[in-house]
């Protein structure tokens, strides 16, 4: 886990990670899910309704 190599240890297995895990989670360059930029859930792209923009320009 910390780069130690134990010579002659009978059971060298991954204690905290699954066998198919790829990467080194203790390195600073490992991407954490909590630090990934996600879109804000409250922002919605709203398009104007067809015809509403035309009617606003006619009133002036």
Buried (B, 14 or more C-beta within 10 A) or exposed (E): EEEEEEEEEEEEEEEEEEEEEEEEEEEEEEEEEEEEEEEEEEEEEEEEEEEEEEEEEEEE
